[in-house]
Amino acid sequence: MIIQASKRGGAMQLGRHLLNGEQNEHVEVHEVSGFISDNLMGAMKESYALSLGTKCQQHLFSVSLNPPAGESVHVETFEQACNLIEQRLGLSGQPRMIVFHEKEGRRHAHAVWSRIDSEKMTAIPMPYFKMRLRDVSKQLYLEHGWQMPDGFRDARLRDPRNFTLDQWQESKRKDLDPREVKAAIMECWKSADNGPTFARALEERGMFLAQGERKNHVAVTIDGRVFAIARVTGEKSKDVRARLGDPTKLRGVADAVREIGETVAPRLSRYISEAKRIAHNAMKPLNEQKAEMKAQHQQERKALADKQRERNMAEQQARSARVRKGVAGVWDIMTGRYFKTRKRNEMEAFFGLQRDRAQQHDLVTAQMKDRQNLQQQIAQVRERHAAQILDLYRDAAQYRRMVRDSGYERDSADRGRERSQQPRGPELG
């Protein structure tokens, strides 16, 4: 599974993110261990209070564990991954929290450890943790027979649509999907062999080629966002200049944004607003179905949890009844019957836990399959309307080219007529 991690502070902010039920359809706090508190926010407060006795600002270690799409991963597999991470990074015995998130038919987990050693009152050092987590991730792929991502086999084969966190957050605030932006730029780069064709390909996708502040080639999106071509494509700046030409001959970002504001944005804003309205109406019944499915799934999980709780209480009472008290209990200890009964109770409790986990896993797997089927319908509708919006971008680019071409032809014809109407000098015989 893909493992992403960071050292961080902001315990309360992280806690609210982990419990966010708006961006996630299902949130399950699976484990809070090693803390006095038995709830996540209380554990976050404890971790922060303990860090005040040290100089450590990033007192938490946060990890997200994302299994491959389409794989049904048991809870034990996530716990195994967390245990491996503890062993490799020196976090064994440290307090930790595990939270499961489900969204759009996929399930992933977040694990958070306290880095503060309570005995030494120092932060546990974590050198090269990214490289070590990469090894853990590879080990999990190999052990479970999952198809390993290309980037693990060869760093040059990584998915070019993977964005950094800063790019993702900044683009999301502008209601952009940076993966689509980057993929579009990559398509233009692969299909164009010079600056004009690359600029034309960008315009067909609603972007404009311009000169950046560092005199480099950049793509300006329809809402004014700037993406450096060299950074997006992974090419060296000199190679980008060799293909696209001298960037100083291009208009600056300010001029590109001004052109967007004067000519493109007003027209596209009307068309795109209409397209979004149509897309919203098309998505409305699917969103309603998604909300109903979410409520139904939550109700089914609660019903299963209630039944398991009642059954566990009854089974626990039955096991307790086997242990005799008083003189009979002393006799059982002397004869060894008590230890046999305790062993039996422990085995039944263990198998009961395994049975409950298997039932929960089967329910979650079935629900995720239903959610994935619905997500396929949602994705088809999204793609269809996204294609319509892309056609709007192409139509606008074609209209601008028609205006520019016709203007050039009119200017040339006018200049020709002016020259023909000027008086001619005497002919030399």
N, C-alpha and C positions, 0 to 999 in steps of 0.2 A: 504494500500500500504506500501511497505517497505520504511522506511525513514532512511537515513544515513546522518550524519551531522558532522561538525567540525568547530572550531574556527581557523581562519587562517589569514595570511597576504598575501603578493604577489598578490596585486590587478591586476596588468597588466598580470601576468602569468595566473591567474584565468580567466581574460577576454578573453585572447587568446584561452584558453581551451574551454570556453563556445561557442566561435564563430568558433571553428574548424570544417570546412566542409569536411576535409579529412577522419577523423575517423567516422563521422556521415553523413548519407545520406541526412538528412534534418535538418536544424537549423533555428529556428524561435524565434526571440526576442519578447516575448509576452508583457512584461511590464517593463518600467523603470520609477519609480515614486518616488517622494520626492527629486529628484536631480534637479539642475539647468539645467544640460545637458539632452537631450532627447535620447542619444544613450548610449550603454552599456560601451564602452571604456571611454567615457567622464565621466560617472558616477563612474567608477572605479578610475579614476584620482581624482575626487572630494573626494571620500571616503578616499583615501590615504592622500590627502592634509589636510583634516580635522583631521585625526589621528595624524598628526605631532604636533598638539597643545596639545597632551596628551602623556603619557608614554606607551600607549597601542601598542603592536607589532602585535597582532592578532585582527585587527580592523574589520574583516569581519566574518560573520556567514554564512557558505555555507551548503546548504541542497540539497540532491538528493531525488526525489520522484519517486519510481518505482511501477507502478500498477501491479496487477497479470497478468500473461501471458494469452492472449486470451480475456481479458476484454476490451471493448470499453469505455474509460473513457472520459467524457466531460471536456472541459476547466474549467467549473464552479467547478467541483470536485477538480481539482488541486488548484484553487483559494480558495476553502473552506479549503483545507488542509493547505495552507499557512496562512490563517487567524487564524486557530486553533493554529498553531505553534506560531504565534505572541502573541496570548492571553496567552498561557501556559508559554512562555519564557520571557514575558515582553518586547516584541519588537514592540508592537502596536505603530503605528505612525512613525516608523523608515523607512528611505528610503530603497527601495528594488528593486530587478531585478528578472524577471522570464524568463527563456529560455527553449524552448522545443527542445529535440533531438529525432531523429528517426534513428534506425539502425536495420537491419535484421528483419523488420516487427514489431518492438516494439517501443513504444513511452514512454519517461519519461521526467521529468522536473527537472530543477535546479533552486533553489531560493537562492538569496544572499541578506543578510541584512547588513547595516552598524551598527555596535555596538556602535558608538560614539553618545552620547547625545549632540547635538549641543548647547543646552542651558547651561548645566552643564559642558560641555567639559570633560566628563568622559566616560569610557566604561561601558556599561550595564553589570552587572554581570549575569552569566548564570550557576548557580550551578545545578548539577544533570540533565543536559539537555538531556542526553541519556535516562534516565529513563522516563522523561516527554515525549520525542518524541516516546518512545515505547508505552506509553498510548495513544497518538494521533493516532499512527498507528493501534492499536487495535480498537479504536473507529471507524476509517474509515472502517476497515474490517467488523465490526458488522453492521454499518449503511447501507452499500451498499450490504450486503449479500454475500461478497466474501468468498471463502474458506480460512480459516485462516491457515498460515503455522504451521507445527507441533511444531516448536521452540517457538511459542507464547503460545501454550498450556502447554508445558513442556520443560524446557531448555535442558533436557537430550535428547530430540528428534530432536535437530537441525540438519540440513543437514551437514554431516561430510565433504562435499566438499567445504564449505565456507572457504575462505582463508582470512588472514589479508592483508591489503594494502601492507605492506612491502614484504610479500611473493609473492604477485601477481606481483608487479613491478620488483622485482629481477628475478623472474622466466621468466617473459615476455621478459626481455632483453636477455635471453638465448634461446629464441624461444621455450619455454616450456609452456604447459598449466598446471598450478599447480593443477587445479581441477582434471585433469585426473591422475596426479602423485599421489595426495593424495588418490583418489578413488582406484587406483591400490594397494597402500600400505595397505589400509583398507581391500581390498579383500584378500590380502596375510595374513594379521593378522587374519582374521576370519577363513581362511581355514587351517592354520598351527597351530600345537600344540606344536612344539618345534623349536629349532634354525635351524637345518639342513633343515627341510621342509620349514621353512619360508625363508631361504636364497635361496633355490632352486626356490621357487615361485617368489621371487624378480628377480632372474636371467632370468626367463622366460618372465619378463616384462622389461628387459633391465636395471635392478638395482642390486646393490651389497650390501650385509650386511657387515658392518665394525664397528670398534671402533672409536667413536668420540673423540674430544679433551678433553671432560669432562668424559672420560671413560664410555660413554653411547653407546647404540645401535643406529646406523644411517644407512640410505639407501643412497647410492651414485648412482646418475643417470649416464646415458651413457656419458653425457657431463661434469661430474664432480661436479654437484650440490649435496648438502648434505641436507638431511631431517632427523630430529630427530624422531625416532620411537615413543617415548613417547608423543611428542608434536602432532604428526600427529594423533595418535590413541586416544589421550585423557586419556591414562592410566598412572598410577604412575610408576616411574622408577623402583621401587622394583618389581612391577608386571610384567614389561617387562623382567627384569632379571630372574624372576622365570620361565617364559615361554621360553625365548630364551637362557638362560645360562649366564655365566660370559662373559661380553664384552671384558675383557682384553685378553681373549684367541683368539679373532678375530684379523685379520690384521687391521692395521690402515688405515685411509682414504688415505694417501699418497701411501701405497702399493696397495690399490684398484684402485686408479687412474692410477698407473703405469701399472697394469695389463690391464686395459682398453686400455691404450695407446699402449701397446706392442702387444696385441693379438686381441682385439675385435674391437676397433675403426677403424683400416684401412679397415677391411673387411666390417663392417657394414656401414661405410661411403660411400663405393661404392654402396652397395645395396640400402641404404636409399636414396642416391642421385638419383639413377635410379627410385626408387619408387616415390620420390617427383617430378621428371620430368614428369612421367606418370600422377601423380595426377594434376600437373599444366596444362598439356594438356587437361585433362578431365574437369578441372574447367574453362578453358579459355572461352568456349562458354557461360557458366553460368555467369561468371563475365561480359562478354560483354552484356548479357541480363540484368544483374543487372544495369550496367551503363546506358543502353538505358532506362530502366524503371525509373531510378532516374531522368534522363533528362526529360522524358515525364511527370512524376509526378510534377516536378518543373514547367514545362510549364503550366500544368493544374491549378496548384495553383496560378500562376501569372495571368493567364487569368481570373480566378474567382475573384481574388483581384482587377484586373482592372475593371471588370464589376461592382463589388460592389461599387468601388470608384466612377465610373461614375453615377451609380444609386443614391448613397448617395448625390452627388453634386446636381443632378436634384431634388431629394426630398427635400433637404435643401433649394434650391431656391424656390420651391413651398411653403414650409412652411414660408419662409421669405416674400413671396408675400402676404400672408394672413394678415400680420401685417401692417396696414395702418400708414402712417406718416402724419405730419403736423396737420392741424385742425381736420381732420378725425381721426387721431390717438388720439388726446386729447379727442375727443368725445367718442371714443371706451373705453378709460380709465374711463371716467366719467360714462358711461353706463354699464361697466363691460364686454363688449364684448372682450376687449383686454385680460383679464385674462382667459376667456374661450378659446380664440384662443391660448394663450401660453400653457395652459394645454393640449389642443389637440395636439399641436406641440411636447410637451415633451413626450406624450404618443406614438405618431407615431415614434419619434426618438428612444424611448426605444424598441418598438416592432421591429423596423428596425434593431437595433443592435442584438436583439435575433434571428431574421430571418437570418442575415448574419452569426452569429456564428453557427447556426444550419446547414446552407449550408456548411460552412467550415468543420464542424465536419463530416458531411455525406461524403464529398469528401475525407477527411483524412482517415476515416474508410474504405471506399472502396479501396483506394490505399494501405492501410496497409494489407488488405485481400489479394490483388494481391501479395504484397511483401512477405507475410507469405507463400503463396503457392510456390513462387520461392525459399524461404528459406528452405522449406522442401526438395526440390530437391537438393539444395546445401548441406544440412545436410546429405542426403542419400549418396551423392558422397563422402563427407568427411569421413563419417563413414566407407564406403567400403574400401577406401584407407588406413584409419587408421588401419583397421583390417589386411590389407596386410602387413603394416609395423610391426604390432605386431607379425605376423607370422614370419617375419624376425628375430625379437628378440628371439622368441622361437626356431627357427632353429639354431641360433647361440649358444644358451644355450645348446641345445641338442648336437651340434657338440663338444662343449668344454667338456661336460660330456663323450662323446664317446672317445675323446682323452685321458682324465684322466683315464678312466676305462681301456682302452687298454694299456696305459702305465704302469698301476699298474700290469696288468696280465703279461706283458712282463718282468717286473722286477722280479716278483715272479718266473716265469719260468726260467729266467736266473740264479737266485740264486739257484734254485733247481738243474739245470744242473751242476753248479759249485760244489755244494756239492757232487753230484754223481761222479764227475771226480776226487775228492780228494782221495789220497791213504788211505786205511783203516788200522788201527792198528791190531796187532795180536789178533786173537780170543782167548778168554779164555775158555778152555775146562773144 
